[in-house]
Amino acid sequence: MTRKTTTSPSLQTVMAAAALRPHLALLSGGGGIPSPALRTLSIVSPLLLHLRSHRHRGILRSNASSSPPSPPPSPEKKAEAVPTAESCVNLGLDLFSKGRVRDALEQFDNALELDPNTIEAQAALYNKACCHAYREESKKAADCLRTALRDYNLKFGTILNDPDMAPFRASPEFKELQEEALRGGEDIGSGFRRDLKLISEVQAPFRGVRRFFYVAFIAAAGISTFFTIPRLILAVQGGDGAPDFLETAGNAAINIGGIVVLVALFLWENKKEEQQITNISRNETLSRLPVRLSTNRITELVQLRDITRPVILAGSKASVTQAMQRAERYRTELLKRGVLLIPVIFGASQKAQIKPKGFGTTRSAASAPSIGADFEKRTESIVAKSRLRAEVRFKADIVSPEQWESWIRNQQESEGVTPGEDVYIILRLDGRVRRSGRGMPNWNDILQELPRLEDLLSKLER
């Protein structure tokens, strides 16, 4: 009995050591000979060997097993562990989409403090401006946008196109920012003005040529005047060999008069260009105003180009309603000319609550099915255009009254009309303003003025 008791543990120890030998060989370097430190395991108790063998198997499974690795930590855990500018921006976007605007602002501020690159800083500043716009803090939003435009190459068109910026676009700070962008300069950058000048050159292709000849003729007249003035002085002094006074004075007068006229023409061309750039900017703002079609589709006016001629009726409720009722009598003929009535009643709507989305996030199709780059790409196809044309009826409702009223007030000021007065604005098929006037339109005159959609003049207007 005693012998069995003494030999049994020894046999168990040997068996356990033999079972553990492959693992010890791997841990000692794969040479098959355990290291001195591990060799002592062969004489320890069987229980300790059992526990250590399990621990070594766990290490080997985690390092050399062919089983799939554990999933990486979620972005939220990474942001909590090692915050970076990118993770803070992404977390801020997620919070902004959930309506936690204050928390989102903190994340965007954190991103700006973590040495962001140009793209990260632009995204943080722009989305911070979206948060301020949502909270109707227009001055703070303008400061963020001004920095992004000046230092981080933000495109001004992004501000014009983003629905999250709708409250800001209706504020005086936006108008001030837009005027700064039109002027260009160090405070806000010149990208927006450069883009507008390119559009202006397309619409007036010979302006640059005319200004070139103005400058050339001014230089020629200036050189001629430079040589004529000494001759005029000699003619006044008289004496032998002096040039004829009347002839010399006439030449000097022609040169000086030519310089004055050419300088006036050059300045007039610059003034016309500034007016055209202002109109282009105003038309671009108008093209991004949203409307709701009769099928409840929300779209921007830019998507209706080449399809309709929007006629904006703005004023009091009584005036607009009466004009709409009169237009019903000419409904068939107006539809043949592509007329789409857009009534805007001053002060009739309250500010709508806009759910924040954030810069760079995906918008749900239910909330804004027709706004965004994806829809713009779809409408480039003929099929999508035909579908949209089928949805356009005789009347469309405005979606953001504040933006519409702000744009109409600016248009009234540019035309010398008292803000708030009844006006109508007729657009072309290409989206530009055709003409505008006080009061409500005479529909008989409009029928005489506008060609039908299938006419040649309409095709040239597109």
VENWOSUL-V107522 format. One record per residue. N is the residue number from 0. RES is the residue in one small letter. SS is DSSP state (helix for helix, strand for strand, loop for the rest). PSI is psi in radians with two decimals (* if undefined). OMEGA is omega in whole degrees, -180 to 180 (999 if undefined). Layout:
n=N res=RES ss=SS psi=PSI omega=OMEGA
n=N res=RES ss=SS psi=PSI omega=OMEGA
//
This chain:
n=0 res=m ss=loop psi=-0.75 omega=-180
n=1 res=t ss=helix psi=-0.65 omega=-179
n=2 res=r ss=helix psi=-0.68 omega=179
n=3 res=k ss=helix psi=-0.63 omega=-178
n=4 res=t ss=helix psi=-0.62 omega=-178
n=5 res=t ss=helix psi=-0.55 omega=-177
n=6 res=t ss=helix psi=-0.48 omega=-176
n=7 res=s ss=helix psi=-0.81 omega=177
n=8 res=p ss=helix psi=-0.62 omega=-179
n=9 res=s ss=helix psi=-0.74 omega=177
n=10 res=l ss=helix psi=-0.71 omega=179
n=11 res=q ss=helix psi=-0.65 omega=180
n=12 res=t ss=helix psi=-0.76 omega=180
n=13 res=v ss=helix psi=-0.76 omega=-179
n=14 res=m ss=helix psi=-0.73 omega=179
n=15 res=a ss=helix psi=-0.69 omega=179
n=16 res=a ss=helix psi=-0.67 omega=178
n=17 res=a ss=helix psi=-0.68 omega=-180
n=18 res=a ss=helix psi=-0.53 omega=-176
n=19 res=l ss=helix psi=-0.22 omega=-174
n=20 res=r ss=helix psi=-0.74 omega=179
n=21 res=p ss=helix psi=-0.71 omega=-180
n=22 res=h ss=helix psi=-0.66 omega=179
n=23 res=l ss=helix psi=-0.61 omega=179
n=24 res=a ss=helix psi=-0.73 omega=178
n=25 res=l ss=helix psi=-0.75 omega=-178
n=26 res=l ss=helix psi=-0.46 omega=-179
n=27 res=s ss=loop psi=-0.03 omega=178
n=28 res=g ss=loop psi=0.03 omega=176
n=29 res=g ss=loop psi=0.20 omega=-178
n=30 res=g ss=loop psi=-0.05 omega=179
n=31 res=g ss=loop psi=-0.15 omega=-179
n=32 res=i ss=loop psi=2.07 omega=-179
n=33 res=p ss=loop psi=2.68 omega=176
n=34 res=s ss=loop psi=2.82 omega=-179
n=35 res=p ss=helix psi=-0.64 omega=-179
n=36 res=a ss=helix psi=-0.64 omega=-179
n=37 res=l ss=helix psi=-0.37 omega=-179
n=38 res=r ss=helix psi=-0.46 omega=180
n=39 res=t ss=helix psi=-0.27 omega=179
n=40 res=l ss=helix psi=-0.35 omega=-177
n=41 res=s ss=helix psi=-0.19 omega=-178
n=42 res=i ss=helix psi=0.09 omega=178
n=43 res=v ss=loop psi=3.04 omega=-176
n=44 res=s ss=loop psi=2.67 omega=180
n=45 res=p ss=helix psi=-0.61 omega=-178
n=46 res=l ss=helix psi=-0.74 omega=179
n=47 res=l ss=helix psi=-0.69 omega=175
n=48 res=l ss=helix psi=-0.70 omega=-179
n=49 res=h ss=helix psi=-0.76 omega=-179
n=50 res=l ss=helix psi=-0.74 omega=-179
n=51 res=r ss=helix psi=-0.61 omega=178
n=52 res=s ss=helix psi=-0.69 omega=176
n=53 res=h ss=helix psi=-0.70 omega=-179
n=54 res=r ss=helix psi=-0.73 omega=178
n=55 res=h ss=helix psi=-0.63 omega=178
n=56 res=r ss=helix psi=-0.64 omega=177
n=57 res=g ss=helix psi=-0.71 omega=178
n=58 res=i ss=helix psi=-0.73 omega=-179
n=59 res=l ss=helix psi=-0.67 omega=179
n=60 res=r ss=helix psi=-0.67 omega=-178
n=61 res=s ss=helix psi=-0.43 omega=-176
n=62 res=n ss=helix psi=-0.65 omega=-172
n=63 res=a ss=helix psi=0.05 omega=-178
n=64 res=s ss=loop psi=2.66 omega=179
n=65 res=s ss=loop psi=0.07 omega=179
n=66 res=s ss=loop psi=2.68 omega=-176
n=67 res=p ss=loop psi=2.53 omega=-178
n=68 res=p ss=loop psi=2.82 omega=179
n=69 res=s ss=loop psi=2.58 omega=-178
n=70 res=p ss=loop psi=2.56 omega=180
n=71 res=p ss=loop psi=2.73 omega=179
n=72 res=p ss=loop psi=2.68 omega=-178
n=73 res=s ss=loop psi=2.81 omega=179
n=74 res=p ss=helix psi=-0.58 omega=179
n=75 res=e ss=helix psi=-0.74 omega=179
n=76 res=k ss=helix psi=-0.66 omega=178
n=77 res=k ss=helix psi=-0.74 omega=-180
n=78 res=a ss=helix psi=-0.63 omega=179
n=79 res=e ss=helix psi=-0.62 omega=-177
n=80 res=a ss=helix psi=-1.01 omega=-178
n=81 res=v ss=loop psi=1.59 omega=-178
n=82 res=p ss=loop psi=2.35 omega=174
n=83 res=t ss=loop psi=2.97 omega=179
n=84 res=a ss=helix psi=-0.73 omega=-180
n=85 res=e ss=helix psi=-0.77 omega=-179
n=86 res=s ss=helix psi=-0.63 omega=178
n=87 res=c ss=helix psi=-0.67 omega=178
n=88 res=v ss=helix psi=-0.79 omega=180
n=89 res=n ss=helix psi=-0.71 omega=178
n=90 res=l ss=helix psi=-0.66 omega=177
n=91 res=g ss=helix psi=-0.68 omega=177
n=92 res=l ss=helix psi=-0.72 omega=179
n=93 res=d ss=helix psi=-0.73 omega=179
n=94 res=l ss=helix psi=-0.67 omega=179
n=95 res=f ss=helix psi=-0.71 omega=179
n=96 res=s ss=helix psi=-0.40 omega=178
n=97 res=k ss=loop psi=0.05 omega=179
n=98 res=g ss=loop psi=0.08 omega=179
n=99 res=r ss=loop psi=1.30 omega=-171
n=100 res=v ss=helix psi=-0.72 omega=-179
n=101 res=r ss=helix psi=-0.76 omega=178
n=102 res=d ss=helix psi=-0.64 omega=178
n=103 res=a ss=helix psi=-0.70 omega=178
n=104 res=l ss=helix psi=-0.70 omega=178
n=105 res=e ss=helix psi=-0.70 omega=180
n=106 res=q ss=helix psi=-0.69 omega=179
n=107 res=f ss=helix psi=-0.63 omega=174
n=108 res=d ss=helix psi=-0.71 omega=177
n=109 res=n ss=helix psi=-0.71 omega=-180
n=110 res=a ss=helix psi=-0.67 omega=-180
n=111 res=l ss=helix psi=-0.34 omega=180
n=112 res=e ss=helix psi=-0.08 omega=-175
n=113 res=l ss=loop psi=0.63 omega=177
n=114 res=d ss=loop psi=1.07 omega=-178
n=115 res=p ss=loop psi=2.73 omega=172
n=116 res=n ss=loop psi=-3.06 omega=-174
n=117 res=t ss=helix psi=-0.78 omega=-178
n=118 res=i ss=helix psi=-0.75 omega=-180
n=119 res=e ss=helix psi=-0.72 omega=179
n=120 res=a ss=helix psi=-0.69 omega=178
n=121 res=q ss=helix psi=-0.79 omega=180
n=122 res=a ss=helix psi=-0.71 omega=-179
n=123 res=a ss=helix psi=-0.79 omega=-180
n=124 res=l ss=helix psi=-0.73 omega=-178
n=125 res=y ss=helix psi=-0.78 omega=-180
n=126 res=n ss=helix psi=-0.51 omega=172
n=127 res=k ss=helix psi=-0.69 omega=176
n=128 res=a ss=helix psi=-0.65 omega=177
n=129 res=c ss=helix psi=-0.70 omega=178
n=130 res=c ss=helix psi=-0.79 omega=179
n=131 res=h ss=helix psi=-0.64 omega=178
n=132 res=a ss=helix psi=-0.68 omega=179
n=133 res=y ss=helix psi=-0.60 omega=179
n=134 res=r ss=loop psi=0.13 omega=179
n=135 res=e ss=loop psi=0.61 omega=174
n=136 res=e ss=loop psi=1.32 omega=-170
n=137 res=s ss=helix psi=-0.63 omega=-179
n=138 res=k ss=helix psi=-0.77 omega=178
n=139 res=k ss=helix psi=-0.67 omega=178
n=140 res=a ss=helix psi=-0.73 omega=180
n=141 res=a ss=helix psi=-0.67 omega=179
n=142 res=d ss=helix psi=-0.75 omega=179
n=143 res=c ss=helix psi=-0.76 omega=-179
n=144 res=l ss=helix psi=-0.65 omega=180
n=145 res=r ss=helix psi=-0.72 omega=178
n=146 res=t ss=helix psi=-0.73 omega=180
n=147 res=a ss=helix psi=-0.66 omega=179
n=148 res=l ss=helix psi=-0.69 omega=-175
n=149 res=r ss=helix psi=-0.76 omega=-170
n=150 res=d ss=helix psi=-0.36 omega=-171
n=151 res=y ss=loop psi=0.39 omega=169
n=152 res=n ss=loop psi=0.62 omega=174
n=153 res=l ss=loop psi=2.37 omega=178
n=154 res=k ss=loop psi=2.31 omega=-180
n=155 res=f ss=helix psi=-0.46 omega=177
n=156 res=g ss=helix psi=-0.48 omega=177
n=157 res=t ss=helix psi=-0.70 omega=179
n=158 res=i ss=helix psi=-0.64 omega=-179
n=159 res=l ss=helix psi=-0.54 omega=-171
n=160 res=n ss=helix psi=-0.34 omega=-171
n=161 res=d ss=loop psi=2.13 omega=177
n=162 res=p ss=helix psi=-0.46 omega=178
n=163 res=d ss=helix psi=-0.35 omega=180
n=164 res=m ss=helix psi=0.15 omega=-178
n=165 res=a ss=helix psi=-0.82 omega=178
n=166 res=p ss=helix psi=-0.62 omega=-179
n=167 res=f ss=helix psi=-0.66 omega=-179
n=168 res=r ss=helix psi=-0.34 omega=178
n=169 res=a ss=loop psi=0.11 omega=-175
n=170 res=s ss=loop psi=2.76 omega=176
n=171 res=p ss=helix psi=-0.51 omega=179
n=172 res=e ss=helix psi=-0.60 omega=178
n=173 res=f ss=helix psi=-0.73 omega=179
n=174 res=k ss=helix psi=-0.72 omega=178
n=175 res=e ss=helix psi=-0.75 omega=179
n=176 res=l ss=helix psi=-0.68 omega=180
n=177 res=q ss=helix psi=-0.68 omega=177
n=178 res=e ss=helix psi=-0.66 omega=176
n=179 res=e ss=helix psi=-0.71 omega=180
n=180 res=a ss=helix psi=-0.60 omega=178
n=181 res=l ss=helix psi=-0.67 omega=179
n=182 res=r ss=helix psi=-0.58 omega=-175
n=183 res=g ss=loop psi=-3.11 omega=179
n=184 res=g ss=loop psi=-3.05 omega=-174
n=185 res=e ss=loop psi=-0.52 omega=-174
n=186 res=d ss=loop psi=-0.48 omega=-174
n=187 res=i ss=loop psi=-0.11 omega=-180
n=188 res=g ss=loop psi=2.94 omega=-175
n=189 res=s ss=loop psi=0.19 omega=-177
n=190 res=g ss=helix psi=-0.79 omega=-178
n=191 res=f ss=helix psi=-0.76 omega=180
n=192 res=r ss=helix psi=-0.66 omega=178
n=193 res=r ss=helix psi=-0.73 omega=178
n=194 res=d ss=helix psi=-0.72 omega=179
n=195 res=l ss=helix psi=-0.64 omega=179
n=196 res=k ss=helix psi=-0.60 omega=176
n=197 res=l ss=helix psi=-0.74 omega=177
n=198 res=i ss=helix psi=-0.70 omega=179
n=199 res=s ss=helix psi=-0.69 omega=179
n=200 res=e ss=helix psi=-0.56 omega=176
n=201 res=v ss=helix psi=-0.71 omega=-179
n=202 res=q ss=helix psi=-0.48 omega=178
n=203 res=a ss=loop psi=1.33 omega=-170
n=204 res=p ss=loop psi=-0.38 omega=-175
n=205 res=f ss=loop psi=0.07 omega=179
n=206 res=r ss=helix psi=-0.75 omega=179
n=207 res=g ss=helix psi=-0.66 omega=179
n=208 res=v ss=helix psi=-0.76 omega=180
n=209 res=r ss=helix psi=-0.76 omega=-180
n=210 res=r ss=helix psi=-0.57 omega=177
n=211 res=f ss=helix psi=-0.79 omega=179
n=212 res=f ss=helix psi=-0.61 omega=176
n=213 res=y ss=helix psi=-0.81 omega=-179
n=214 res=v ss=helix psi=-0.71 omega=-180
n=215 res=a ss=helix psi=-0.76 omega=180
n=216 res=f ss=helix psi=-0.62 omega=177
n=217 res=i ss=helix psi=-0.74 omega=179
n=218 res=a ss=helix psi=-0.73 omega=180
n=219 res=a ss=helix psi=-0.77 omega=179
n=220 res=a ss=helix psi=-0.62 omega=178
n=221 res=g ss=helix psi=-0.71 omega=178
n=222 res=i ss=helix psi=-0.74 omega=179
n=223 res=s ss=helix psi=-0.70 omega=178
n=224 res=t ss=helix psi=-0.61 omega=180
n=225 res=f ss=helix psi=-0.66 omega=179
n=226 res=f ss=helix psi=-0.35 omega=-178
n=227 res=t ss=helix psi=-0.60 omega=-176
n=228 res=i ss=helix psi=-0.79 omega=176
n=229 res=p ss=helix psi=-0.65 omega=177
n=230 res=r ss=helix psi=-0.64 omega=179
n=231 res=l ss=helix psi=-0.65 omega=178
n=232 res=i ss=helix psi=-0.74 omega=177
n=233 res=l ss=helix psi=-0.67 omega=179
n=234 res=a ss=helix psi=-0.63 omega=178
n=235 res=v ss=helix psi=-0.69 omega=180
n=236 res=q ss=helix psi=-0.50 omega=180
n=237 res=g ss=loop psi=-2.91 omega=179
n=238 res=g ss=loop psi=3.08 omega=-180
n=239 res=d ss=loop psi=2.38 omega=178
n=240 res=g ss=loop psi=0.11 omega=179
n=241 res=a ss=loop psi=2.47 omega=179
n=242 res=p ss=loop psi=2.83 omega=180
n=243 res=d ss=loop psi=2.29 omega=-174
n=244 res=f ss=helix psi=-0.82 omega=-177
n=245 res=l ss=helix psi=-0.75 omega=180
n=246 res=e ss=helix psi=-0.77 omega=-179
n=247 res=t ss=helix psi=-0.73 omega=179
n=248 res=a ss=helix psi=-0.67 omega=178
n=249 res=g ss=helix psi=-0.75 omega=178
n=250 res=n ss=helix psi=-0.74 omega=179
n=251 res=a ss=helix psi=-0.71 omega=180
n=252 res=a ss=helix psi=-0.70 omega=179
n=253 res=i ss=helix psi=-0.76 omega=-179
n=254 res=n ss=helix psi=-0.82 omega=-179
n=255 res=i ss=helix psi=-0.72 omega=177
n=256 res=g ss=helix psi=-0.69 omega=177
n=257 res=g ss=helix psi=-0.70 omega=179
n=258 res=i ss=helix psi=-0.76 omega=-179
n=259 res=v ss=helix psi=-0.79 omega=-179
n=260 res=v ss=helix psi=-0.76 omega=-179
n=261 res=l ss=helix psi=-0.68 omega=177
n=262 res=v ss=helix psi=-0.72 omega=178
n=263 res=a ss=helix psi=-0.71 omega=178
n=264 res=l ss=helix psi=-0.69 omega=179
n=265 res=f ss=helix psi=-0.77 omega=178
n=266 res=l ss=helix psi=-0.61 omega=178
n=267 res=w ss=helix psi=-0.70 omega=177
n=268 res=e ss=helix psi=-0.72 omega=178
n=269 res=n ss=helix psi=-0.70 omega=179
n=270 res=k ss=helix psi=-0.73 omega=178
n=271 res=k ss=helix psi=-0.66 omega=179
n=272 res=e ss=helix psi=-0.73 omega=179
n=273 res=e ss=helix psi=-0.72 omega=178
n=274 res=q ss=helix psi=-0.69 omega=179
n=275 res=q ss=helix psi=-0.71 omega=178
n=276 res=i ss=helix psi=-0.71 omega=177
n=277 res=t ss=helix psi=-0.75 omega=179
n=278 res=n ss=helix psi=-0.68 omega=178
n=279 res=i ss=helix psi=-0.76 omega=178
n=280 res=s ss=helix psi=-0.71 omega=179
n=281 res=r ss=helix psi=-0.68 omega=178
n=282 res=n ss=helix psi=-0.62 omega=178
n=283 res=e ss=helix psi=-0.71 omega=176
n=284 res=t ss=helix psi=-0.72 omega=179
n=285 res=l ss=helix psi=-0.68 omega=-177
n=286 res=s ss=helix psi=-0.35 omega=-179
n=287 res=r ss=loop psi=0.09 omega=178
n=288 res=l ss=loop psi=2.33 omega=-175
n=289 res=p ss=strand psi=2.60 omega=175
n=290 res=v ss=strand psi=2.80 omega=176
n=291 res=r ss=strand psi=2.11 omega=-179
n=292 res=l ss=loop psi=3.06 omega=-178
n=293 res=s ss=loop psi=-0.39 omega=178
n=294 res=t ss=loop psi=0.19 omega=-180
n=295 res=n ss=loop psi=0.19 omega=175
n=296 res=r ss=loop psi=2.33 omega=176
n=297 res=i ss=strand psi=2.19 omega=-179
n=298 res=t ss=strand psi=2.91 omega=177
n=299 res=e ss=strand psi=2.75 omega=-178
n=300 res=l ss=helix psi=-0.49 omega=180
n=301 res=v ss=helix psi=-0.50 omega=179
n=302 res=q ss=helix psi=-0.24 omega=-178
n=303 res=l ss=helix psi=0.07 omega=178
n=304 res=r ss=loop psi=2.56 omega=-178
n=305 res=d ss=loop psi=-0.05 omega=-178
n=306 res=i ss=loop psi=-0.78 omega=-174
n=307 res=t ss=loop psi=2.87 omega=169
n=308 res=r ss=strand psi=1.62 omega=-179
n=309 res=p ss=strand psi=2.41 omega=175
n=310 res=v ss=strand psi=1.95 omega=-176
n=311 res=i ss=strand psi=2.17 omega=177
n=312 res=l ss=strand psi=1.90 omega=-175
n=313 res=a ss=strand psi=2.35 omega=179
n=314 res=g ss=strand psi=-2.70 omega=179
n=315 res=s ss=loop psi=2.84 omega=-178
n=316 res=k ss=helix psi=-0.69 omega=-179
n=317 res=a ss=helix psi=-0.77 omega=-178
n=318 res=s ss=helix psi=-0.77 omega=-178
n=319 res=v ss=helix psi=-0.73 omega=179
n=320 res=t ss=helix psi=-0.74 omega=179
n=321 res=q ss=helix psi=-0.71 omega=178
n=322 res=a ss=helix psi=-0.65 omega=178
n=323 res=m ss=helix psi=-0.68 omega=179
n=324 res=q ss=helix psi=-0.68 omega=178
n=325 res=r ss=helix psi=-0.61 omega=-180
n=326 res=a ss=helix psi=-0.46 omega=180
n=327 res=e ss=helix psi=-0.51 omega=180
n=328 res=r ss=loop psi=-0.47 omega=-178
n=329 res=y ss=loop psi=0.42 omega=-173
n=330 res=r ss=helix psi=-0.84 omega=-175
n=331 res=t ss=helix psi=-0.82 omega=-179
n=332 res=e ss=helix psi=-0.62 omega=178
n=333 res=l ss=helix psi=-0.65 omega=177
n=334 res=l ss=helix psi=-0.59 omega=177
n=335 res=k ss=helix psi=-0.39 omega=179
n=336 res=r ss=loop psi=0.10 omega=176
n=337 res=g ss=loop psi=0.39 omega=-177
n=338 res=v ss=strand psi=2.31 omega=175
n=339 res=l ss=strand psi=2.00 omega=-177
n=340 res=l ss=strand psi=2.31 omega=178
n=341 res=i ss=strand psi=1.71 omega=179
n=342 res=p ss=strand psi=2.36 omega=177
n=343 res=v ss=strand psi=1.89 omega=-180
n=344 res=i ss=strand psi=2.09 omega=-176
n=345 res=f ss=loop psi=2.22 omega=174
n=346 res=g ss=loop psi=0.25 omega=-176
n=347 res=a ss=loop psi=-0.26 omega=-175
n=348 res=s ss=loop psi=2.59 omega=174
n=349 res=q ss=loop psi=2.84 omega=-180
n=350 res=k ss=loop psi=2.28 omega=180
n=351 res=a ss=loop psi=2.53 omega=175
n=352 res=q ss=loop psi=2.17 omega=-177
n=353 res=i ss=loop psi=2.18 omega=178
n=354 res=k ss=loop psi=2.21 omega=-177
n=355 res=p ss=loop psi=2.49 omega=179
n=356 res=k ss=loop psi=-0.75 omega=180
n=357 res=g ss=loop psi=2.64 omega=-178
n=358 res=f ss=loop psi=2.21 omega=176
n=359 res=g ss=loop psi=0.03 omega=-179
n=360 res=t ss=loop psi=2.82 omega=-179
n=361 res=t ss=loop psi=2.28 omega=-179
n=362 res=r ss=loop psi=2.49 omega=-179
n=363 res=s ss=loop psi=2.57 omega=-179
n=364 res=a ss=loop psi=-0.45 omega=-178
n=365 res=a ss=loop psi=-0.61 omega=-176
n=366 res=s ss=loop psi=-0.72 omega=-180
n=367 res=a ss=loop psi=1.37 omega=-170
n=368 res=p ss=loop psi=-0.30 omega=-172
n=369 res=s ss=loop psi=0.08 omega=-176
n=370 res=i ss=loop psi=2.41 omega=175
n=371 res=g ss=loop psi=2.95 omega=-176
n=372 res=a ss=helix psi=-0.63 omega=-179
n=373 res=d ss=helix psi=-0.74 omega=-180
n=374 res=f ss=helix psi=-0.62 omega=178
n=375 res=e ss=helix psi=-0.67 omega=178
n=376 res=k ss=helix psi=-0.68 omega=-179
n=377 res=r ss=helix psi=-0.66 omega=-177
n=378 res=t ss=loop psi=-0.12 omega=176
n=379 res=e ss=loop psi=-0.35 omega=-179
n=380 res=s ss=loop psi=2.70 omega=-179
n=381 res=i ss=helix psi=-0.64 omega=-179
n=382 res=v ss=helix psi=-0.79 omega=-180
n=383 res=a ss=helix psi=-0.68 omega=178
n=384 res=k ss=helix psi=-0.73 omega=-180
n=385 res=s ss=helix psi=-0.66 omega=177
n=386 res=r ss=helix psi=-0.76 omega=179
n=387 res=l ss=helix psi=-0.67 omega=178
n=388 res=r ss=helix psi=-0.62 omega=179
n=389 res=a ss=helix psi=-0.44 omega=-179
n=390 res=e ss=helix psi=-0.28 omega=-179
n=391 res=v ss=loop psi=2.20 omega=178
n=392 res=r ss=loop psi=-2.59 omega=-174
n=393 res=f ss=loop psi=-0.33 omega=-172
n=394 res=k ss=strand psi=2.54 omega=176
n=395 res=a ss=strand psi=2.53 omega=-180
n=396 res=d ss=strand psi=2.54 omega=178
n=397 res=i ss=strand psi=2.66 omega=-177
n=398 res=v ss=loop psi=-0.72 omega=-179
n=399 res=s ss=loop psi=1.54 omega=-175
n=400 res=p ss=helix psi=-0.62 omega=-178
n=401 res=e ss=helix psi=-0.73 omega=179
n=402 res=q ss=helix psi=-0.72 omega=-180
n=403 res=w ss=helix psi=-0.82 omega=-179
n=404 res=e ss=helix psi=-0.66 omega=178
n=405 res=s ss=helix psi=-0.76 omega=-180
n=406 res=w ss=helix psi=-0.72 omega=-180
n=407 res=i ss=helix psi=-0.67 omega=177
n=408 res=r ss=helix psi=-0.75 omega=177
n=409 res=n ss=helix psi=-0.69 omega=179
n=410 res=q ss=helix psi=-0.70 omega=179
n=411 res=q ss=helix psi=-0.73 omega=179
n=412 res=e ss=helix psi=-0.68 omega=180
n=413 res=s ss=helix psi=-0.48 omega=180
n=414 res=e ss=loop psi=0.02 omega=-180
n=415 res=g ss=loop psi=0.43 omega=-179
n=416 res=v ss=loop psi=2.50 omega=179
n=417 res=t ss=loop psi=2.20 omega=179
n=418 res=p ss=loop psi=2.36 omega=-178
n=419 res=g ss=loop psi=-0.18 omega=179
n=420 res=e ss=loop psi=2.63 omega=179
n=421 res=d ss=loop psi=2.27 omega=179
n=422 res=v ss=strand psi=2.82 omega=171
n=423 res=y ss=strand psi=2.59 omega=-177
n=424 res=i ss=strand psi=2.16 omega=180
n=425 res=i ss=strand psi=2.25 omega=180
n=426 res=l ss=strand psi=2.72 omega=175
n=427 res=r ss=loop psi=3.03 omega=176
n=428 res=l ss=loop psi=-0.48 omega=179
n=429 res=d ss=loop psi=0.06 omega=175
n=430 res=g ss=loop psi=-0.15 omega=179
n=431 res=r ss=loop psi=2.80 omega=180
n=432 res=v ss=strand psi=2.18 omega=178
n=433 res=r ss=strand psi=-0.95 omega=174
n=434 res=r ss=strand psi=2.90 omega=178
n=435 res=s ss=strand psi=2.89 omega=-178
n=436 res=g ss=strand psi=2.90 omega=177
n=437 res=r ss=strand psi=2.69 omega=178
n=438 res=g ss=loop psi=-2.71 omega=179
n=439 res=m ss=loop psi=2.67 omega=-173
n=440 res=p ss=loop psi=2.75 omega=172
n=441 res=n ss=loop psi=1.97 omega=-172
n=442 res=w ss=helix psi=-0.49 omega=176
n=443 res=n ss=helix psi=-0.72 omega=178
n=444 res=d ss=helix psi=-0.65 omega=180
n=445 res=i ss=helix psi=-0.68 omega=178
n=446 res=l ss=helix psi=-0.62 omega=178
n=447 res=q ss=helix psi=-0.52 omega=-175
n=448 res=e ss=helix psi=-0.72 omega=-173
n=449 res=l ss=loop psi=2.26 omega=175
n=450 res=p ss=loop psi=2.81 omega=177
n=451 res=r ss=loop psi=2.79 omega=-175
n=452 res=l ss=loop psi=-0.54 omega=-177
n=453 res=e ss=loop psi=-0.05 omega=-179
n=454 res=d ss=loop psi=2.82 omega=-178
n=455 res=l ss=helix psi=-0.68 omega=-180
n=456 res=l ss=helix psi=-0.61 omega=177
n=457 res=s ss=helix psi=-0.66 omega=179
n=458 res=k ss=helix psi=-0.62 omega=177
n=459 res=l ss=helix psi=-0.43 omega=-179
n=460 res=e ss=helix psi=-0.36 omega=-177
n=461 res=r ss=loop psi=* omega=999
//
